[in-house]
Amino acid sequence: LRSVQLRQNEPFALVNLHLAREIYQRDPHAFQTHTALPILASLKDIKIDKVHQTLVIGSADTETANLLKIALSAPTAECHCVVVDETGTAIYVARSSIAATA
């Protein structure tokens, strides 16, 4: 899943999300129209074993700059998040680029 997140009708973040197929297929519409992590957390039968998140200051590449309407090489916060279930499977892997002006 890929989306440009808006705040007050202006783009502020670009999100690339890989979600386990069996989880996505439970409610594709919800995952396409709402923030995925709270939906995942609400699934009572999913046992989350580990979550790892990193935050790095980066810069906008051409595509990110165009989608977020910011200058090429403008500062961004790059957030990577991985959620692993009790079987050791990465069920949620996301990379977000957030405009520093957000």
Secondary structure, DSSP 8 states (H G I E B T S, - for coil): -EEEEEETTEEEEEEEEEE-HHHHTT-HHHHHHS-HHHHHHH-TT--EEEEEEEEEEEE--HHHHHHHT--TT-EEEEEEEEEEETTS-EEEEEEEEEETT-
